[in-house]
Amino acid sequence: MQYIIDAENIKCGGCTSAIQDALGKIDGVQTVNVDVDSGRVTITADDGLRAVLAATLEASGYPEK
């Protein structure tokens, strides 16, 4: 399943790396793509993980818009 989350505070490649590292640790996550310009995070992961993904982003300093 593909999840698209618009997040705040994404400003650079360092942010991209931090997001990919944090979300990549979640069981069931296959891919994480970050668009710095739009602040959009696209995640391919198992069904039912949206709340966990959004909470992980928020805990990492990138809350959902």
N, CA, C, O and CB atoms as a CASP TS submission, in Angstrom:
PFRMAT TS
TARGET T0000
AUTHOR 0000-0000-0000
METHOD Language model
MODEL 1
PARENT N/A
ATOM      1  N   MET     1       0.847  -1.178   0.000  1.00  0.00           N
ATOM      2  CA  MET     1       0.000   0.000   0.000  1.00  0.00           C
ATOM      3  C   MET     1       0.887   1.235   0.000  1.00  0.00           C
ATOM      4  O   MET     1       1.974   1.230   0.579  1.00  0.00           O
ATOM      5  CB  MET     1      -0.961   0.002   1.218  1.00  0.00           C
ATOM      6  N   GLN     2       0.418   2.290  -0.653  1.00  0.00           N
ATOM      7  CA  GLN     2       1.183   3.526  -0.687  1.00  0.00           C
ATOM      8  C   GLN     2       0.508   4.572   0.189  1.00  0.00           C
ATOM      9  O   GLN     2      -0.696   4.808   0.092  1.00  0.00           O
ATOM     10  CB  GLN     2       1.331   4.041  -2.133  1.00  0.00           C
ATOM     11  N   TYR     3       1.308   5.190   1.043  1.00  0.00           N
ATOM     12  CA  TYR     3       0.840   6.264   1.910  1.00  0.00           C
ATOM     13  C   TYR     3       1.525   7.546   1.480  1.00  0.00           C
ATOM     14  O   TYR     3       2.715   7.546   1.164  1.00  0.00           O
ATOM     15  CB  TYR     3       1.120   5.952   3.414  1.00  0.00           C
ATOM     16  N   ILE     4       0.774   8.643   1.467  1.00  0.00           N
ATOM     17  CA  ILE     4       1.349   9.952   1.165  1.00  0.00           C
ATOM     18  C   ILE     4       1.040  10.853   2.348  1.00  0.00           C
ATOM     19  O   ILE     4      -0.120  11.063   2.701  1.00  0.00           O
ATOM     20  CB  ILE     4       0.782  10.551  -0.183  1.00  0.00           C
ATOM     21  N   ILE     5       2.096  11.383   2.958  1.00  0.00           N
ATOM     22  CA  ILE     5       1.950  12.249   4.121  1.00  0.00           C
ATOM     23  C   ILE     5       2.684  13.551   3.839  1.00  0.00           C
ATOM     24  O   ILE     5       3.873  13.548   3.520  1.00  0.00           O
ATOM     25  CB  ILE     5       2.495  11.563   5.415  1.00  0.00           C
ATOM     26  N   ASP     6       1.963  14.671   3.961  1.00  0.00           N
ATOM     27  CA  ASP     6       2.586  15.990   3.824  1.00  0.00           C
ATOM     28  C   ASP     6       3.061  16.397   5.211  1.00  0.00           C
ATOM     29  O   ASP     6       2.266  16.499   6.146  1.00  0.00           O
ATOM     30  CB  ASP     6       1.584  17.060   3.213  1.00  0.00           C
ATOM     31  N   ALA     7       4.372  16.631   5.337  1.00  0.00           N
ATOM     32  CA  ALA     7       4.963  16.911   6.643  1.00  0.00           C
ATOM     33  C   ALA     7       5.618  18.285   6.671  1.00  0.00           C
ATOM     34  O   ALA     7       5.990  18.834   5.635  1.00  0.00           O
ATOM     35  CB  ALA     7       5.985  15.839   7.003  1.00  0.00           C
ATOM     36  N   GLU     8       5.750  18.825   7.868  1.00  0.00           N
ATOM     37  CA  GLU     8       6.389  20.116   8.074  1.00  0.00           C
ATOM     38  C   GLU     8       7.882  19.930   8.348  1.00  0.00           C
ATOM     39  O   GLU     8       8.333  18.835   8.685  1.00  0.00           O
ATOM     40  CB  GLU     8       5.717  20.873   9.235  1.00  0.00           C
ATOM     41  N   ASN     9       8.638  21.016   8.199  1.00  0.00           N
ATOM     42  CA  ASN     9      10.051  21.100   8.591  1.00  0.00           C
ATOM     43  C   ASN     9      11.024  20.333   7.700  1.00  0.00           C
ATOM     44  O   ASN     9      12.187  20.178   8.073  1.00  0.00           O
ATOM     45  CB  ASN     9      10.196  20.606   9.974  1.00  0.00           C
ATOM     46  N   ILE    10      10.594  19.849   6.540  1.00  0.00           N
ATOM     47  CA  ILE    10      11.518  19.155   5.641  1.00  0.00           C
ATOM     48  C   ILE    10      12.227  20.214   4.809  1.00  0.00           C
ATOM     49  O   ILE    10      11.608  20.908   4.002  1.00  0.00           O
ATOM     50  CB  ILE    10      10.768  18.112   4.723  1.00  0.00           C
ATOM     51  N   LYS    11      13.552  20.326   5.020  1.00  0.00           N
ATOM     52  CA  LYS    11      14.275  21.433   4.402  1.00  0.00           C
ATOM     53  C   LYS    11      15.478  21.016   3.567  1.00  0.00           C
ATOM     54  O   LYS    11      15.948  21.799   2.742  1.00  0.00           O
ATOM     55  CB  LYS    11      14.724  22.370   5.454  1.00  0.00           C
ATOM     56  N   CYS    12      15.991  19.793   3.763  1.00  0.00           N
ATOM     57  CA  CYS    12      17.249  19.461   3.090  1.00  0.00           C
ATOM     58  C   CYS    12      17.447  17.947   2.995  1.00  0.00           C
ATOM     59  O   CYS    12      16.612  17.162   3.446  1.00  0.00           O
ATOM     60  CB  CYS    12      18.432  20.099   3.831  1.00  0.00           C
ATOM     61  N   GLY    13      18.561  17.566   2.403  1.00  0.00           N
ATOM     62  CA  GLY    13      18.896  16.155   2.286  1.00  0.00           C
ATOM     63  C   GLY    13      19.101  15.484   3.632  1.00  0.00           C
ATOM     64  O   GLY    13      18.858  14.286   3.774  1.00  0.00           O
ATOM     65  N   GLY    14      19.547  16.247   4.619  1.00  0.00           N
ATOM     66  CA  GLY    14      19.694  15.697   5.969  1.00  0.00           C
ATOM     67  C   GLY    14      18.349  15.292   6.546  1.00  0.00           C
ATOM     68  O   GLY    14      18.226  14.265   7.213  1.00  0.00           O
ATOM     69  N   CYS    15      17.340  16.116   6.278  1.00  0.00           N
ATOM     70  CA  CYS    15      15.976  15.784   6.713  1.00  0.00           C
ATOM     71  C   CYS    15      15.513  14.501   6.023  1.00  0.00           C
ATOM     72  O   CYS    15      14.911  13.627   6.645  1.00  0.00           O
ATOM     73  CB  CYS    15      14.992  16.955   6.405  1.00  0.00           C
ATOM     74  N   THR    16      15.805  14.408   4.737  1.00  0.00           N
ATOM     75  CA  THR    16      15.441  13.212   3.970  1.00  0.00           C
ATOM     76  C   THR    16      16.058  11.971   4.590  1.00  0.00           C
ATOM     77  O   THR    16      15.374  10.964   4.771  1.00  0.00           O
ATOM     78  CB  THR    16      15.887  13.347   2.505  1.00  0.00           C
ATOM     79  N   SER    17      17.339  12.033   4.917  1.00  0.00           N
ATOM     80  CA  SER    17      18.031  10.884   5.513  1.00  0.00           C
ATOM     81  C   SER    17      17.433  10.510   6.861  1.00  0.00           C
ATOM     82  O   SER    17      17.241   9.330   7.155  1.00  0.00           O
ATOM     83  CB  SER    17      19.520  11.184   5.674  1.00  0.00           C
ATOM     84  N   ALA    18      17.137  11.521   7.685  1.00  0.00           N
ATOM     85  CA  ALA    18      16.559  11.262   9.006  1.00  0.00           C
ATOM     86  C   ALA    18      15.201  10.585   8.887  1.00  0.00           C
ATOM     87  O   ALA    18      14.895   9.660   9.639  1.00  0.00           O
ATOM     88  CB  ALA    18      16.427  12.567   9.797  1.00  0.00           C
ATOM     89  N   ILE    19      14.394  11.042   7.949  1.00  0.00           N
ATOM     90  CA  ILE    19      13.058  10.462   7.739  1.00  0.00           C
ATOM     91  C   ILE    19      13.182   9.034   7.220  1.00  0.00           C
ATOM     92  O   ILE    19      12.489   8.136   7.699  1.00  0.00           O
ATOM     93  CB  ILE    19      12.232  11.324   6.748  1.00  0.00           C
ATOM     94  N   GLN    20      14.051   8.824   6.253  1.00  0.00           N
ATOM     95  CA  GLN    20      14.222   7.474   5.709  1.00  0.00           C
ATOM     96  C   GLN    20      14.729   6.510   6.777  1.00  0.00           C
ATOM     97  O   GLN    20      14.287   5.362   6.831  1.00  0.00           O
ATOM     98  CB  GLN    20      15.191   7.495   4.519  1.00  0.00           C
ATOM     99  N   ASP    21      15.649   6.962   7.625  1.00  0.00           N
ATOM    100  CA  ASP    21      16.161   6.106   8.696  1.00  0.00           C
ATOM    101  C   ASP    21      15.067   5.756   9.693  1.00  0.00           C
ATOM    102  O   ASP    21      14.915   4.594  10.068  1.00  0.00           O
ATOM    103  CB  ASP    21      17.322   6.790   9.415  1.00  0.00           C
ATOM    104  N   ALA    22      14.298   6.768  10.128  1.00  0.00           N
ATOM    105  CA  ALA    22      13.261   6.546  11.142  1.00  0.00           C
ATOM    106  C   ALA    22      12.157   5.627  10.621  1.00  0.00           C
ATOM    107  O   ALA    22      11.767   4.675  11.297  1.00  0.00           O
ATOM    108  CB  ALA    22      12.659   7.884  11.587  1.00  0.00           C
ATOM    109  N   LEU    23      11.656   5.913   9.419  1.00  0.00           N
ATOM    110  CA  LEU    23      10.552   5.109   8.881  1.00  0.00           C
ATOM    111  C   LEU    23      11.033   3.736   8.430  1.00  0.00           C
ATOM    112  O   LEU    23      10.278   2.766   8.479  1.00  0.00           O
ATOM    113  CB  LEU    23       9.885   5.835   7.710  1.00  0.00           C
ATOM    114  N   GLY    24      12.276   3.650   7.996  1.00  0.00           N
ATOM    115  CA  GLY    24      12.828   2.377   7.540  1.00  0.00           C
ATOM    116  C   GLY    24      12.952   1.333   8.637  1.00  0.00           C
ATOM    117  O   GLY    24      13.068   0.141   8.354  1.00  0.00           O
ATOM    118  N   LYS    25      12.928   1.777   9.892  1.00  0.00           N
ATOM    119  CA  LYS    25      13.022   0.854  11.030  1.00  0.00           C
ATOM    120  C   LYS    25      11.694   0.191  11.369  1.00  0.00           C
ATOM    121  O   LYS    25      11.652  -0.746  12.166  1.00  0.00           O
ATOM    122  CB  LYS    25      13.535   1.588  12.244  1.00  0.00           C
ATOM    123  N   ILE    26      10.616   0.670  10.771  1.00  0.00           N
ATOM    124  CA  ILE    26       9.289   0.126  11.063  1.00  0.00           C
ATOM    125  C   ILE    26       9.074  -1.145  10.248  1.00  0.00           C
ATOM    126  O   ILE    26       9.252  -1.150   9.030  1.00  0.00           O
ATOM    127  CB  ILE    26       8.176   1.171  10.754  1.00  0.00           C
ATOM    128  N   ASP    27       8.690  -2.221  10.933  1.00  0.00           N
ATOM    129  CA  ASP    27       8.390  -3.474  10.235  1.00  0.00           C
ATOM    130  C   ASP    27       7.263  -3.245   9.240  1.00  0.00           C
ATOM    131  O   ASP    27       6.243  -2.642   9.574  1.00  0.00           O
ATOM    132  CB  ASP    27       8.009  -4.595  11.239  1.00  0.00           C
ATOM    133  N   GLY    28       7.451  -3.726   8.021  1.00  0.00           N
ATOM    134  CA  GLY    28       6.420  -3.605   6.998  1.00  0.00           C
ATOM    135  C   GLY    28       6.652  -2.475   6.018  1.00  0.00           C
ATOM    136  O   GLY    28       5.941  -2.368   5.018  1.00  0.00           O
ATOM    137  N   VAL    29       7.652  -1.614   6.290  1.00  0.00           N
ATOM    138  CA  VAL    29       7.954  -0.511   5.378  1.00  0.00           C
ATOM    139  C   VAL    29       8.919  -1.017   4.305  1.00  0.00           C
ATOM    140  O   VAL    29       9.974  -1.569   4.616  1.00  0.00           O
ATOM    141  CB  VAL    29       8.562   0.713   6.148  1.00  0.00           C
ATOM    142  N   GLN    30       8.541  -0.818   3.032  1.00  0.00           N
ATOM    143  CA  GLN    30       9.403  -1.245   1.927  1.00  0.00           C
ATOM    144  C   GLN    30      10.227  -0.095   1.368  1.00  0.00           C
ATOM    145  O   GLN    30      11.441  -0.227   1.212  1.00  0.00           O
ATOM    146  CB  GLN    30       8.567  -1.859   0.819  1.00  0.00           C
ATOM    147  N   THR    31       9.584   1.038   1.062  1.00  0.00           N
ATOM    148  CA  THR    31      10.297   2.183   0.495  1.00  0.00           C
ATOM    149  C   THR    31       9.827   3.484   1.134  1.00  0.00           C
ATOM    150  O   THR    31       8.688   3.602   1.585  1.00  0.00           O
ATOM    151  CB  THR    31      10.100   2.241  -1.026  1.00  0.00           C
ATOM    152  N   VAL    32      10.739   4.460   1.160  1.00  0.00           N
ATOM    153  CA  VAL    32      10.426   5.797   1.657  1.00  0.00           C
ATOM    154  C   VAL    32      11.037   6.800   0.688  1.00  0.00           C
ATOM    155  O   VAL    32      12.249   6.802   0.469  1.00  0.00           O
ATOM    156  CB  VAL    32      10.963   6.013   3.123  1.00  0.00           C
ATOM    157  N   ASN    33      10.201   7.646   0.112  1.00  0.00           N
ATOM    158  CA  ASN    33      10.673   8.694  -0.787  1.00  0.00           C
ATOM    159  C   ASN    33      10.243  10.044  -0.219  1.00  0.00           C
ATOM    160  O   ASN    33       9.098  10.216   0.199  1.00  0.00           O
ATOM    161  CB  ASN    33      10.119   8.489  -2.238  1.00  0.00           C
ATOM    162  N   VAL    34      11.169  10.998  -0.210  1.00  0.00           N
ATOM    163  CA  VAL    34      10.900  12.319   0.349  1.00  0.00           C
ATOM    164  C   VAL    34      11.107  13.372  -0.732  1.00  0.00           C
ATOM    165  O   VAL    34      12.150  13.409  -1.384  1.00  0.00           O
ATOM    166  CB  VAL    34      11.811  12.602   1.575  1.00  0.00           C
ATOM    167  N   ASP    35      10.103  14.229  -0.917  1.00  0.00           N
ATOM    168  CA  ASP    35      10.219  15.366  -1.824  1.00  0.00           C
ATOM    169  C   ASP    35      10.425  16.603  -0.954  1.00  0.00           C
ATOM    170  O   ASP    35       9.486  17.091  -0.324  1.00  0.00           O
ATOM    171  CB  ASP    35       8.942  15.512  -2.758  1.00  0.00           C
ATOM    172  N   VAL    36      11.656  17.105  -0.923  1.00  0.00           N
ATOM    173  CA  VAL    36      11.996  18.233  -0.048  1.00  0.00           C
ATOM    174  C   VAL    36      11.186  19.474  -0.412  1.00  0.00           C
ATOM    175  O   VAL    36      10.698  20.172   0.477  1.00  0.00           O
ATOM    176  CB  VAL    36      13.500  18.545  -0.133  1.00  0.00           C
ATOM    177  N   ASP    37      11.037  19.756  -1.689  1.00  0.00           N
ATOM    178  CA  ASP    37      10.341  20.971  -2.127  1.00  0.00           C
ATOM    179  C   ASP    37       8.893  21.029  -1.663  1.00  0.00           C
ATOM    180  O   ASP    37       8.426  22.079  -1.220  1.00  0.00           O
ATOM    181  CB  ASP    37      10.386  21.073  -3.628  1.00  0.00           C
ATOM    182  N   SER    38       8.183  19.919  -1.759  1.00  0.00           N
ATOM    183  CA  SER    38       6.766  19.908  -1.386  1.00  0.00           C
ATOM    184  C   SER    38       6.540  19.468   0.063  1.00  0.00           C
ATOM    185  O   SER    38       5.461  19.685   0.615  1.00  0.00           O
ATOM    186  CB  SER    38       5.997  18.993  -2.320  1.00  0.00           C
ATOM    187  N   GLY    39       7.551  18.853   0.679  1.00  0.00           N
ATOM    188  CA  GLY    39       7.378  18.324   2.034  1.00  0.00           C
ATOM    189  C   GLY    39       6.576  17.039   2.057  1.00  0.00           C
ATOM    190  O   GLY    39       6.035  16.649   3.092  1.00  0.00           O
ATOM    191  N   ARG    40       6.503  16.390   0.919  1.00  0.00           N
ATOM    192  CA  ARG    40       5.689  15.176   0.799  1.00  0.00           C
ATOM    193  C   ARG    40       6.548  13.930   0.997  1.00  0.00           C
ATOM    194  O   ARG    40       7.615  13.779   0.402  1.00  0.00           O
ATOM    195  CB  ARG    40       4.989  15.127  -0.574  1.00  0.00           C
ATOM    196  N   VAL    41       6.043  13.049   1.849  1.00  0.00           N
ATOM    197  CA  VAL    41       6.710  11.775   2.108  1.00  0.00           C
ATOM    198  C   VAL    41       5.810  10.679   1.549  1.00  0.00           C
ATOM    199  O   VAL    41       4.646  10.568   1.934  1.00  0.00           O
ATOM    200  CB  VAL    41       6.996  11.562   3.653  1.00  0.00           C
ATOM    201  N   THR    42       6.351   9.871   0.641  1.00  0.00           N
ATOM    202  CA  THR    42       5.607   8.771   0.038  1.00  0.00           C
ATOM    203  C   THR    42       6.225   7.472   0.536  1.00  0.00           C
ATOM    204  O   THR    42       7.417   7.223   0.356  1.00  0.00           O
ATOM    205  CB  THR    42       5.625   8.851  -1.532  1.00  0.00           C
ATOM    206  N   ILE    43       5.394   6.655   1.161  1.00  0.00           N
ATOM    207  CA  ILE    43       5.867   5.420   1.784  1.00  0.00           C
ATOM    208  C   ILE    43       5.113   4.233   1.206  1.00  0.00           C
ATOM    209  O   ILE    43       3.886   4.257   1.102  1.00  0.00           O
ATOM    210  CB  ILE    43       5.696   5.476   3.321  1.00  0.00           C
ATOM    211  N   THR    44       5.846   3.205   0.834  1.00  0.00           N
ATOM    212  CA  THR    44       5.229   1.941   0.452  1.00  0.00           C
ATOM    213  C   THR    44       5.393   1.008   1.647  1.00  0.00           C
ATOM    214  O   THR    44       6.508   0.720   2.080  1.00  0.00           O
ATOM    215  CB  THR    44       5.878   1.334  -0.867  1.00  0.00           C
ATOM    216  N   ALA    45       4.258   0.541   2.173  1.00  0.00           N
ATOM    217  CA  ALA    45       4.287  -0.271   3.390  1.00  0.00           C
ATOM    218  C   ALA    45       3.032  -1.123   3.480  1.00  0.00           C
ATOM    219  O   ALA    45       2.099  -0.976   2.691  1.00  0.00           O
ATOM    220  CB  ALA    45       4.421   0.619   4.641  1.00  0.00           C
ATOM    221  N   ASP    46       3.033  -2.019   4.461  1.00  0.00           N
ATOM    222  CA  ASP    46       1.885  -2.889   4.694  1.00  0.00           C
ATOM    223  C   ASP    46       0.649  -2.073   5.067  1.00  0.00           C
ATOM    224  O   ASP    46       0.765  -0.938   5.529  1.00  0.00           O
ATOM    225  CB  ASP    46       2.202  -3.907   5.797  1.00  0.00           C
ATOM    226  N   ASP    47      -0.528  -2.652   4.866  1.00  0.00           N
ATOM    227  CA  ASP    47      -1.785  -2.013   5.249  1.00  0.00           C
ATOM    228  C   ASP    47      -1.821  -1.753   6.752  1.00  0.00           C
ATOM    229  O   ASP    47      -1.232  -2.494   7.539  1.00  0.00           O
ATOM    230  CB  ASP    47      -2.981  -2.883   4.830  1.00  0.00           C
ATOM    231  N   GLY    48      -2.520  -0.694   7.132  1.00  0.00           N
ATOM    232  CA  GLY    48      -2.772  -0.426   8.540  1.00  0.00           C
ATOM    233  C   GLY    48      -1.659   0.288   9.286  1.00  0.00           C
ATOM    234  O   GLY    48      -1.688   0.353  10.515  1.00  0.00           O
ATOM    235  N   LEU    49      -0.683   0.825   8.573  1.00  0.00           N
ATOM    236  CA  LEU    49       0.452   1.453   9.257  1.00  0.00           C
ATOM    237  C   LEU    49       0.419   2.978   9.248  1.00  0.00           C
ATOM    238  O   LEU    49       1.343   3.609   9.761  1.00  0.00           O
ATOM    239  CB  LEU    49       1.726   0.993   8.629  1.00  0.00           C
ATOM    240  N   ARG    50      -0.615   3.584   8.684  1.00  0.00           N
ATOM    241  CA  ARG    50      -0.600   5.034   8.526  1.00  0.00           C
ATOM    242  C   ARG    50      -0.404   5.768   9.845  1.00  0.00           C
ATOM    243  O   ARG    50       0.403   6.695   9.912  1.00  0.00           O
ATOM    244  CB  ARG    50      -1.880   5.491   7.883  1.00  0.00           C
ATOM    245  N   ALA    51      -1.118   5.379  10.891  1.00  0.00           N
ATOM    246  CA  ALA    51      -1.005   6.057  12.184  1.00  0.00           C
ATOM    247  C   ALA    51       0.407   5.931  12.747  1.00  0.00           C
ATOM    248  O   ALA    51       0.939   6.886  13.314  1.00  0.00           O
ATOM    249  CB  ALA    51      -2.023   5.484  13.180  1.00  0.00           C
ATOM    250  N   VAL    52       1.009   4.761  12.593  1.00  0.00           N
ATOM    251  CA  VAL    52       2.376   4.540  13.085  1.00  0.00           C
ATOM    252  C   VAL    52       3.355   5.405  12.299  1.00  0.00           C
ATOM    253  O   VAL    52       4.264   5.999  12.878  1.00  0.00           O
ATOM    254  CB  VAL    52       2.769   3.040  12.973  1.00  0.00           C
ATOM    255  N   LEU    53       3.174   5.478  10.993  1.00  0.00           N
ATOM    256  CA  LEU    53       4.056   6.290  10.150  1.00  0.00           C
ATOM    257  C   LEU    53       3.962   7.764  10.531  1.00  0.00           C
ATOM    258  O   LEU    53       4.984   8.434  10.686  1.00  0.00           O
ATOM    259  CB  LEU    53       3.704   6.105   8.663  1.00  0.00           C
ATOM    260  N   ALA    54       2.745   8.267  10.682  1.00  0.00           N
ATOM    261  CA  ALA    54       2.548   9.674  11.037  1.00  0.00           C
ATOM    262  C   ALA    54       3.117   9.971  12.425  1.00  0.00           C
ATOM    263  O   ALA    54       3.726  11.021  12.627  1.00  0.00           O
ATOM    264  CB  ALA    54       1.052  10.036  10.987  1.00  0.00           C
ATOM    265  N   ALA    55       2.927   9.067  13.378  1.00  0.00           N
ATOM    266  CA  ALA    55       3.452   9.264  14.732  1.00  0.00           C
ATOM    267  C   ALA    55       4.986   9.254  14.729  1.00  0.00           C
ATOM    268  O   ALA    55       5.617  10.016  15.462  1.00  0.00           O
ATOM    269  CB  ALA    55       2.913   8.171  15.681  1.00  0.00           C
ATOM    270  N   THR    56       5.570   8.403  13.916  1.00  0.00           N
ATOM    271  CA  THR    56       7.031   8.335  13.829  1.00  0.00           C
ATOM    272  C   THR    56       7.584   9.612  13.210  1.00  0.00           C
ATOM    273  O   THR    56       8.599  10.136  13.667  1.00  0.00           O
ATOM    274  CB  THR    56       7.473   7.107  13.005  1.00  0.00           C
ATOM    275  N   LEU    57       6.928  10.107  12.184  1.00  0.00           N
ATOM    276  CA  LEU    57       7.346  11.375  11.586  1.00  0.00           C
ATOM    277  C   LEU    57       7.279  12.500  12.619  1.00  0.00           C
ATOM    278  O   LEU    57       8.212  13.293  12.742  1.00  0.00           O
ATOM    279  CB  LEU    57       6.463  11.716  10.364  1.00  0.00           C
ATOM    280  N   GLU    58       6.174  12.564  13.358  1.00  0.00           N
ATOM    281  CA  GLU    58       6.015  13.618  14.363  1.00  0.00           C
ATOM    282  C   GLU    58       7.090  13.512  15.443  1.00  0.00           C
ATOM    283  O   GLU    58       7.671  14.520  15.845  1.00  0.00           O
ATOM    284  CB  GLU    58       4.619  13.545  15.000  1.00  0.00           C
ATOM    285  N   ALA    59       7.352  12.294  15.910  1.00  0.00           N
ATOM    286  CA  ALA    59       8.380  12.092  16.941  1.00  0.00           C
ATOM    287  C   ALA    59       9.775  12.470  16.430  1.00  0.00           C
ATOM    288  O   ALA    59      10.659  12.809  17.216  1.00  0.00           O
ATOM    289  CB  ALA    59       8.377  10.629  17.413  1.00  0.00           C
ATOM    290  N   SER    60       9.960  12.410  15.119  1.00  0.00           N
ATOM    291  CA  SER    60      11.253  12.747  14.514  1.00  0.00           C
ATOM    292  C   SER    60      11.372  14.246  14.199  1.00  0.00           C
ATOM    293  O   SER    60      12.406  14.701  13.710  1.00  0.00           O
ATOM    294  CB  SER    60      11.456  11.934  13.234  1.00  0.00           C
ATOM    295  N   GLY    61      10.316  15.001  14.482  1.00  0.00           N
ATOM    296  CA  GLY    61      10.342  16.439  14.244  1.00  0.00           C
ATOM    297  C   GLY    61       9.712  16.884  12.934  1.00  0.00           C
ATOM    298  O   GLY    61       9.898  18.022  12.503  1.00  0.00           O
ATOM    299  N   TYR    62       8.973  15.990  12.310  1.00  0.00           N
ATOM    300  CA  TYR    62       8.322  16.294  11.025  1.00  0.00           C
ATOM    301  C   TYR    62       6.824  16.000  11.125  1.00  0.00           C
ATOM    302  O   TYR    62       6.345  15.036  10.527  1.00  0.00           O
ATOM    303  CB  TYR    62       8.965  15.466   9.863  1.00  0.00           C
ATOM    304  N   PRO    63       6.078  16.820  11.876  1.00  0.00           N
ATOM    305  CA  PRO    63       4.641  16.556  12.049  1.00  0.00           C
ATOM    306  C   PRO    63       3.865  16.713  10.747  1.00  0.00           C
ATOM    307  O   PRO    63       4.254  17.463   9.852  1.00  0.00           O
ATOM    308  CB  PRO    63       4.060  17.488  13.102  1.00  0.00           C
ATOM    309  N   GLU    64       2.770  15.994  10.674  1.00  0.00           N
ATOM    310  CA  GLU    64       1.912  16.079   9.489  1.00  0.00           C
ATOM    311  C   GLU    64       1.300  17.464   9.419  1.00  0.00           C
ATOM    312  O   GLU    64       0.929  18.043  10.440  1.00  0.00           O
ATOM    313  CB  GLU    64       0.803  14.992   9.517  1.00  0.00           C
ATOM    314  N   LYS    65       1.196  17.997   8.199  1.00  0.00           N
ATOM    315  CA  LYS    65       0.605  19.337   7.990  1.00  0.00           C
ATOM    316  C   LYS    65      -0.895  19.285   8.219  1.00  0.00           C
ATOM    317  O   LYS    65      -1.575  20.304   8.094  1.00  0.00           O
ATOM    318  CB  LYS    65       0.907  19.866   6.559  1.00  0.00           C
TER
END
